[in-house]
Amino acid sequence: MRRLLLLLLGLLLLHQGHCFEFVIDGEWEDDSSDVEVPPGRHKRAILTSEEQEDFEAIRGDDITVKSYKMESRITSRFAHTTVRSSVVNSASTAQSIGFNVQIPKRAFITNFTMNVNGIIFVGSVMEKTVARNLYAQARARGKAAGIVRANSQDMETFKTEVHVPPGSHIEFELHYQEMMTRKLGFYEHSLYLQPGRLVPQFQVDVYIYEPKGISTVETPNTLGSQFSDFIKVTSSKDKAHVVFKPNLQQQRKCENCSGSAVDGVFTVKYDVTRDGNAGELQVSDGHFVHFFAPSNMSPLPKNIVFVIDVSGSMWGVKMKQTVEAMQAILDDMTIDDHFSIVDFNHNVRCWNEELVQGSSIQVADAKKYIQSIKPNGGTNINEALMRAVQMLVRATNQGIIDARSVSMIILVSDGDPTVGEIKLSTIQKNVKRVMRDDFSLFSLGIGFDVDYDFLERIAMENRGMAQRIYANHDAAEQLRAFYSQVSSPLLRRIDIQFPSDSVSDVTQNRFDKYFSGSELVVAGKVLPSESGTLTSFTTAKAARLDITLETEADMAQLDMELAKQQHSFTGFARQMWAYITVKQLISERSLAPTAVKKRKITQQIMALAVQHQFVTPLTALLVESEDPKERLLADSPKDPKHGCCSGMGGGSPSNGLAPRQIVYQRPPWVQPTTLTPPMQVEKGPLEYILPEQVTSVDNDPHFIVHLPTSNMDVCFNIDSKPGHILNLVSDAGAGLVVNGQLIGSKKVHKNHLSTYFGTISVYYQPDGLSVTVGTDSISMTDGSNNHTFTWGATAEISQDGVRISIVKNSHVTVTVNNDIQVMVLLHRVWKKNPVSVDFLGLYIPNTNQYSPLVHGLIGQFSREPEVSVHGVHEGVDPLKKEATMEVKGNQLQVTRGWQKDYRRDNKRGSNVYCWFIHNSGKGFIDGHYTDYIVPNLDSFLQTL
């Protein structure tokens, strides 16, 4: 049979909110166009609702779809998805068969292959100009044709059509990759399932592997209730497998229907287990990825100016949905927040000329104002944004807002400027000029009449982000969802650094803000090193806190673990680094101030995309058979600022057969030398060593009181009950109290229930600051803000005069005004131990500078009593001598023994020889031990 092969390939792509259409069946469209387009605007090819509803993954009149399978392998938040389908032309005549796949907008296609009657077409990514030249050579011989279109939805659609004889067998396979973005506490992976017909072998598999563990996996019912029982989830500590495999009968719309009910989005949501707020550092394949997503922290106060477009084009559903969303958004305001509203058409109005507190009275008044808006007139974006910035500047200069608060402008608009300054580049420059470094601008574009590229540029340039809002019945929910992402800022000025000799080519590692439920990701290359670990240092500012966090990763451990996993994506770190870098370079390119700068960035993007096989706006996927005369092409639309697809700095070689070699240069945000944090020392950057001689209480609980004048250690036990809170230091003069709460062992052992300190609290009254150390976490609260850290990471936290230094899984040191130090030591036991529990030890230096009013079980000995020991003689136990101790007017029978100091050896401890006082320290401590029981962790001791 004479081989007939007419190949059509299409790629539907939404790029930066704009849509383009150019046909590859004549000359390539260059940057000029016969169609007149207004300045700053671009052509669109918008699919109608009928076209959307008619979408089918496999298209053909009389075909047999033997199989349709989708598989995603998600490893450490990076997904590699493969879509496969096997189809037979069952018609008696030749026909075109289509293979269409909808993929997330943020994904990069990495490969496409076809097997058409044994002819295998394999894809490779190369510079767009090179790919076009190669494709054009084949097309000139009449071997292939193609079309590139773009629609207006928040997704891309890869479309292929192949014209084949009857009886032909075609196998399609598409690959794409994406990084999972965390929003509102979840990673969400979406697969678009629209087979358009019943499929005998229909299957979806999602494999998730997260080295630190998976905390939750959900499969929202997005396909319809009839499929809820057919989605199976199996999971373990660090792996999950979600499978959807309906048979033919289960796929039917009804019992006797021939149509498929599988039509929608298959969604998997999950989150990971986090040891602590320092983040998760992973090293694999010569690359590292640092994930930073702290939680359990109080949000920063926020100052928001809402800038709302009320021009005539907002009339109807757009305004109705905006008002509905604003009602809910305003309810989120707290008394610590400040806000105002600017609404604009051809004029600019302010609900209030100044920022006001988010009190219930002000919020109610703002709601009435929003409801009274009647859209009309033109659009004066420039003046509205200038007015909003002036509000924030005035409030800052006048000290109305908290110095540690977060200031932002949220712009909602549906159109281009028509009044005042209408040149987009001038507006962009004006906003950039007046915005302060600690202000952010977030842009929401409603519908498709707005120039979304412009909104995205001004947002990115001013430390914010943009989002398109679709003007339909759920626009209000889209607005609320966006606001939820930015409504709870936890940190400012986040800086993630690495030792200068350990990494290179680091992606963006300085961030203006971190919002609750999101995640910051930094990646880079690991340099050769004799060290077996990589360490990161993160600094940030929270509500009244300065934070330094440290985490480390073994260089080889993850690669060994990945090799054991059957369904992991072993190249995830390398691809994720490239993915993040390309995305950041594309954003930077859109803001390039000069043509030279833009060309340089273009070369970097092309080289990296070709190396890692990403189809970007600057590269194309050339698909060719073993016979290179058979070729087809998939590429992306031109850059909206023009020049994406031509004039890329030198073009291709004259023969058009080989891509240019471009040396990848490090992105501009990579520092020539990454600074090693100044606090780094050999044994850990945040460890504070206490003096050799201290007073301590450890184990169940054993007190060791060091008396420096007498050069003597005295020991006693306290035999109290679980739940009792014992006062250890109470200094009303300094406003400091240290208390410990007892916990009991799991059961009675040898007729005795042991007690230990399970919680130790340091309360500093002048700042109203309380540090509570438990066996699971360390929390810090000042009455209005609460921050929690785990033992899983080394950290330093400073607020006013209090500093907390955590050494990972070891100890925490609380320092007050550099005068008083308290060290709390963590003891971990085997979780299945039938008797013992995790507990804490307390170590306090004798050099602490208390006031004369200090007291407590330990504090009273800052005034060292006179002690004499005499009459030493052999005891009942020949290893323990006995004697008489005179102290505080009492004569006590004491025994020579030893207790343990666990600071240097947490398991075995080191012996401290001391005179042991019986009966819970009676006669050595003032009063009875029960006098030191207090009601709360922040209670001062009453006068004895």
Secondary structure, DSSP 8 states (H G I E B T S, - for coil): -----EEEEEEE--BTTB---EEETSS---S--SS---TT--------HHHHHT--SEE-SSEEEEEEEEEEEEETTEEEEEEEEEEEE-SSS-EEEEEEEEEETT-EEEEEEEEETTEEEEEEEEEHHHHHHHHHHHHHTTS--EEEB--SSSEEEEEEEEEE-TT-EEEEEEEEEEE--EETTEEEEEEEE--SS--SEEEEEEEEE-TT-EEEEE----S-GGGGGGEEEEE-SSEEEEEE---HHHHBSSTT--SB---EEEEEEEEE--S-TT-EEEEETTEEEEEE---SB----EEEEEEEE-SGGGTTHHHHHHHHHHHHHHTT--TT-EEEEEEESSSEEES-SS-EE--HHHHHHHHHHHHT----S---HHHHHHHHHHHHHHHHHTT-S-TTSEEEEEEEESS---SS---HHHHHHHHHHH--TTEEEEEEEESSSS-HHHHHHHHHHTT--EEEE--STTHHHHHHHHHHHHS-EEEEEEEEE--TTTEES----EEEEEETT--EEEEEEE---S-SEEEEEEEEE-SS-EEEEEEEEETTHHHHHHHH-TT--TTHHHHHHHHHHHHHHHHHHHT-SSHHHHHHHHHHHHHHHHHHT---TTEEEEEEESSTTSEEEEE----TTS-SSS--SS-S-TTS-S---------TTS-SS----TT--TT-TT-----SSEEEEETTTEEEEEETTTTEEEEEE----TT-EEEEEEETTTTEEEEEEEEE-SS-BTTB--EEEEEEEEEEGGGTEEEEEESSEEEEE-SS-EEEEETTSEEEEEETTEEEEEETTTEEEEEETTTEEEEEEEE---TT-SS---EEEEEEETT----TT-BSTTGGGGS---EEEEEEE--SSTTS-EEEEEETTEEEEEEEEEEEE-SS-TTT-EEEEEEEEHHHHBTTBSS-GGGGEESSTT------
